[in-house]
Amino acid sequence: MSEYAGRNVLVTGAASGIGRLLALRIAAEGAHVILWDVNSRGMQDVQREIVAAGGRASAYGCNLADRREIAAVAARTLQECSRVDILVNNAGIVSGKTLLDASDEDILRTFDVNALALFWTTRAFLPAMVARDAGHIVTIASAAGVVGTSRLVDYCASKHAAVGFDEALRLELRRQGSAVKTTVVCPFYISTGMFAGVKTRFRFLLPILDPDYVVGRIVHAVRRDRRRLLLPRFVYATWLVRILPIPVFDALMELFGINKSMDDFTGRTAHVAERMESPRIAAGGGRDTPAR
């Protein structure tokens, strides 16, 4: 089991949404939570909330779309926190545009954050895990990594990559005889604001998920070393219907409203991410530590 108490748990995209809730929940479990995000103000708010509740949190500004910055911040994290026991690759972005409406920059940014960042963060922290023969890599993917839909071509492709990343890494570690664990999480739309405006046709089968419920399931799944978590359970049916002829499969995607789910998408209001003056804000057990 991957217990949290006394562990160093790094959460990317920790300033808002599922990342924020995961950081708060894991800190409450007794972990020292290491926050990574490009949004310095939001990240400091989360850190203060954890510390005020008596928990421990360190915060590092990091642009997950920048490979060199990931490497530099990872080096500082290891220097100052000594190790990362559980890495939660949570950061993700969505443009919600059709393939032809999305700019080159939109597509590159989607893959940089949703897919390539998984490689750079994992390559930074996995060697020490392998050396200790202990650790856990968690990939927050999406149901969009299991089935595609319109207005999410870049997002679905990046999340398919995330699912493939986890599967191949799991098998690679197995081949090496490593005790390092992996978990991939594929939820349907979550009501965090990231997918504001999306709709579902059959709520009893594919509900828009409550963030607290999703976080609770993720925290439990990682603790129990579950290899895969799909939410809701109906998403598992995707693999079964893939054996059907493609016209039938596509018709089912229309019937269940999946291919129309993004028609009224608005998304979270864009914000200008602030860069941190210091790459490390604070660390502590119940008190703030001055930035260095």
C-alpha positions as CSV (number, residue, x, y, z in Angstrom):
1,M,0.0,0.0,0.0
2,S,1.1,3.6,-0.8
3,E,0.5,5.3,2.5
4,Y,0.7,9.1,2.6
5,A,1.8,9.9,6.2
6,G,5.4,10.9,6.4
7,R,5.8,10.8,2.6
8,N,6.8,13.5,0.2
9,V,4.1,13.8,-2.4
10,L,4.5,16.1,-5.4
11,V,1.3,17.3,-7.2
12,T,1.6,19.2,-10.5
13,G,-1.1,21.7,-11.4
14,A,-1.8,22.2,-7.6
15,A,-3.0,25.8,-7.7
16,S,-6.6,24.9,-8.6
17,G,-9.2,22.3,-9.5
18,I,-8.4,18.7,-8.9
19,G,-4.8,19.4,-8.1
20,R,-5.7,21.8,-5.3
21,L,-8.2,19.3,-3.8
22,L,-5.7,16.5,-4.1
23,A,-3.0,18.6,-2.3
24,L,-5.4,19.5,0.5
25,R,-6.6,15.9,1.0
26,I,-3.1,14.3,0.8
27,A,-1.7,16.9,3.3
28,A,-4.6,16.0,5.7
29,E,-3.4,12.4,5.4
30,G,-0.1,13.5,6.9
31,A,2.1,13.9,3.8
32,H,4.5,16.7,3.1
33,V,2.9,18.0,-0.1
34,I,5.2,19.6,-2.8
35,L,3.1,22.0,-5.0
36,W,4.1,22.7,-8.5
37,D,2.2,25.2,-10.7
38,V,2.8,28.2,-13.0
39,N,0.1,30.1,-11.1
40,S,2.0,31.5,-8.2
41,R,-0.9,33.3,-6.5
42,G,-3.1,30.3,-6.5
43,M,-0.3,28.0,-5.4
44,Q,0.5,30.3,-2.4
45,D,-3.2,30.3,-1.4
46,V,-3.2,26.5,-1.4
47,Q,0.1,26.4,0.6
48,R,-1.3,28.8,3.2
49,E,-4.4,26.7,3.5
50,I,-2.4,23.6,4.2
51,V,-0.1,25.2,6.7
52,A,-3.1,26.9,8.5
53,A,-4.5,23.4,9.0
54,G,-1.3,22.2,10.5
55,G,0.1,20.5,7.5
56,R,3.3,20.8,5.6
57,A,3.7,22.1,2.1
58,S,6.5,23.4,-0.2
59,A,5.7,25.4,-3.3
60,Y,7.7,25.7,-6.5
61,G,6.8,27.8,-9.6
62,C,7.1,25.7,-12.7
63,N,5.9,26.0,-16.2
64,L,5.1,22.4,-17.2
65,A,5.3,23.4,-20.9
66,D,9.0,24.1,-20.5
67,R,11.3,21.0,-20.4
68,R,14.3,22.9,-19.2
69,E,12.4,24.6,-16.4
70,I,11.0,21.2,-15.3
71,A,14.5,19.9,-15.0
72,A,15.8,22.9,-13.1
73,V,12.8,23.0,-10.7
74,A,13.1,19.2,-10.2
75,A,16.7,19.6,-9.2
76,R,15.9,22.3,-6.6
77,T,13.0,20.1,-5.3
78,L,15.3,17.2,-4.8
79,Q,18.0,19.3,-3.2
80,E,15.6,20.9,-0.7
81,C,13.1,18.1,-0.1
82,S,15.6,15.2,-0.5
83,R,13.2,12.9,-2.3
84,V,9.8,12.5,-3.9
85,D,7.9,9.3,-2.8
86,I,4.7,9.8,-4.8
87,L,4.5,11.9,-8.0
88,V,1.1,13.0,-9.1
89,N,1.1,14.2,-12.7
90,N,-2.1,16.1,-12.6
91,A,-1.5,19.3,-14.6
92,G,-3.5,19.6,-17.8
93,I,-5.0,22.1,-20.2
94,V,-7.7,22.1,-22.8
95,S,-8.4,24.5,-25.7
96,G,-11.9,23.1,-26.6
97,K,-11.4,24.0,-30.3
98,T,-11.8,22.0,-33.4
99,L,-8.6,20.8,-35.1
100,L,-8.7,23.6,-37.7
101,D,-9.6,26.3,-35.3
102,A,-6.8,25.5,-32.8
103,S,-3.6,27.3,-33.5
104,D,-0.2,25.6,-33.8
105,E,0.6,27.1,-30.4
106,D,-2.6,25.7,-28.8
107,I,-1.7,22.2,-30.0
108,L,1.9,22.3,-29.0
109,R,0.9,23.6,-25.5
110,T,-1.6,20.9,-25.1
111,F,1.0,18.2,-25.8
112,D,3.7,19.9,-23.8
113,V,1.6,20.0,-20.7
114,N,-0.7,17.0,-21.0
115,A,1.8,14.5,-22.5
116,L,5.4,15.5,-22.7
117,A,5.6,16.9,-19.2
118,L,4.9,13.3,-18.0
119,F,8.2,12.2,-19.5
120,W,10.2,15.1,-18.0
121,T,8.8,14.9,-14.5
122,T,9.0,11.1,-14.3
123,R,12.5,11.0,-15.7
124,A,13.5,13.5,-13.0
125,F,12.2,11.6,-10.0
126,L,12.0,7.9,-11.2
127,P,15.7,7.1,-10.9
128,A,15.8,7.7,-7.2
129,M,12.5,5.7,-6.8
130,V,14.1,2.8,-8.7
131,A,17.2,3.0,-6.6
132,R,15.1,2.8,-3.4
133,D,12.9,0.2,-5.0
134,A,9.9,2.2,-3.7
135,G,7.7,4.9,-5.1
136,H,4.5,5.6,-7.0
137,I,3.9,7.5,-10.3
138,V,0.3,8.7,-10.7
139,T,-1.0,9.9,-14.1
140,I,-4.2,11.9,-14.1
141,A,-5.4,11.2,-17.6
142,S,-9.0,11.3,-18.7
143,A,-11.9,9.3,-20.2
144,A,-10.8,11.3,-23.3
145,G,-7.8,9.1,-23.3
146,V,-10.0,6.1,-23.8
147,V,-12.4,7.5,-26.4
148,G,-12.3,10.5,-28.8
149,T,-14.8,13.2,-29.3
150,S,-15.2,16.3,-31.4
151,R,-13.7,19.7,-30.3
152,L,-11.1,17.7,-28.3
153,V,-8.8,16.3,-31.0
154,D,-5.6,17.7,-29.5
155,Y,-6.8,17.0,-25.9
156,C,-7.9,13.4,-26.7
157,A,-4.7,12.7,-28.5
158,S,-2.6,14.0,-25.6
159,K,-4.7,11.9,-23.1
160,H,-4.4,8.8,-25.2
161,A,-0.7,9.4,-25.0
162,A,-0.9,9.7,-21.2
163,V,-2.8,6.4,-21.0
164,G,-0.2,4.8,-23.2
165,F,2.6,6.3,-21.2
166,D,1.3,4.8,-18.0
167,E,0.7,1.4,-19.5
168,A,4.1,1.1,-21.1
169,L,5.9,2.4,-18.0
170,R,4.0,-0.1,-15.8
171,L,5.1,-3.0,-18.0
172,E,8.7,-1.6,-18.3
173,L,9.0,-1.5,-14.5
174,R,7.5,-5.0,-14.3
175,R,10.1,-6.2,-16.7
176,Q,12.8,-4.6,-14.6
177,G,11.5,-6.3,-11.4
178,S,11.0,-2.9,-9.8
179,A,8.6,-2.4,-6.9
180,V,7.7,1.2,-8.1
181,K,4.0,1.4,-8.7
182,T,2.0,3.3,-11.3
183,T,-1.7,4.4,-11.3
184,V,-3.6,5.9,-14.2
185,V,-6.9,7.8,-13.6
186,C,-9.4,8.3,-16.4
187,P,-12.4,10.4,-15.2
188,F,-15.3,11.7,-17.3
189,Y,-15.9,15.5,-17.2
190,I,-15.5,16.9,-13.7
191,S,-17.3,20.1,-12.5
192,T,-14.1,22.1,-11.7
193,G,-14.7,24.8,-14.3
194,M,-12.0,23.5,-16.7
195,F,-14.8,22.0,-18.7
196,A,-17.6,24.5,-18.0
197,G,-20.4,24.3,-20.4
198,V,-20.1,20.6,-21.3
199,K,-23.2,18.5,-21.2
200,T,-24.1,14.8,-20.8
201,R,-27.2,13.1,-22.2
202,F,-27.6,10.2,-19.8
203,R,-26.6,11.5,-16.3
204,F,-27.3,8.1,-14.7
205,L,-24.7,6.5,-16.9
206,L,-22.2,9.4,-17.5
207,P,-22.7,12.1,-14.8
208,I,-20.7,15.2,-14.7
209,L,-18.5,14.2,-11.7
210,D,-18.3,15.9,-8.4
211,P,-14.6,17.0,-7.7
212,D,-14.6,15.9,-4.0
213,Y,-15.9,12.5,-5.0
214,V,-13.2,12.1,-7.7
215,V,-10.4,13.2,-5.3
216,G,-11.6,10.7,-2.7
217,R,-11.5,7.9,-5.2
218,I,-8.1,8.9,-6.5
219,V,-6.6,9.1,-3.0
220,H,-8.1,5.7,-2.1
221,A,-6.9,4.1,-5.4
222,V,-3.3,5.3,-4.9
223,R,-3.3,4.1,-1.3
224,R,-4.5,0.7,-2.5
225,D,-2.0,0.6,-5.3
226,R,-4.7,0.3,-7.9
227,R,-3.2,0.3,-11.4
228,R,-6.2,1.8,-13.2
229,L,-9.2,3.9,-12.1
230,L,-12.0,4.8,-14.6
231,L,-14.9,7.0,-13.5
232,P,-17.7,6.4,-13.7
233,R,-17.7,2.6,-14.2
234,F,-19.6,3.0,-17.5
235,V,-16.4,4.2,-19.1
236,Y,-15.1,0.6,-18.9
237,A,-17.7,-0.3,-21.5
238,T,-15.7,1.6,-24.1
239,W,-13.3,-1.3,-24.5
240,L,-16.1,-3.7,-25.1
241,V,-17.9,-1.6,-27.8
242,R,-14.6,-1.2,-29.7
243,I,-15.0,-4.7,-31.0
244,L,-18.0,-3.5,-32.9
245,P,-17.8,-2.2,-36.5
246,I,-16.7,1.4,-36.6
247,P,-20.0,2.8,-38.0
248,V,-21.8,1.1,-35.0
249,F,-19.2,2.4,-32.6
250,D,-19.6,6.0,-34.0
251,A,-23.4,5.7,-33.8
252,L,-23.2,4.8,-30.1
253,M,-21.0,7.8,-29.4
254,E,-23.7,9.9,-31.0
255,L,-26.5,8.0,-29.1
256,F,-24.9,8.6,-25.7
257,G,-24.2,12.2,-26.5
258,I,-20.5,11.9,-26.1
259,N,-19.7,13.4,-29.6
260,K,-21.9,16.4,-28.8
261,S,-20.8,16.9,-25.2
262,M,-18.5,19.8,-26.1
263,D,-21.0,21.7,-28.2
264,D,-21.7,24.4,-25.5
265,F,-18.2,24.3,-24.0
266,T,-17.0,27.6,-22.5
267,G,-14.2,26.5,-20.2
268,R,-12.6,28.3,-17.3
269,T,-12.0,32.0,-17.7
270,A,-8.4,32.4,-18.9
271,H,-6.0,33.9,-16.5
272,V,-2.5,35.3,-17.0
273,A,-0.2,33.0,-15.1
274,E,2.2,34.9,-12.9
275,R,5.8,33.8,-12.6
276,M,7.3,33.5,-9.2
277,E,10.0,35.8,-7.9
278,S,11.5,32.8,-6.1
279,P,11.3,29.2,-7.3
280,R,10.7,28.1,-3.8
281,I,8.1,29.9,-1.6
282,A,8.1,28.0,1.6
283,A,8.2,24.7,3.5
284,G,7.2,23.9,7.0
285,G,5.1,22.0,9.4
286,G,2.4,24.4,10.5
287,R,4.2,27.7,9.8
288,D,5.5,29.7,6.9
289,T,9.2,29.8,6.0
290,P,10.6,32.9,4.3
291,A,11.3,32.6,0.6
292,R,14.9,32.0,-0.3
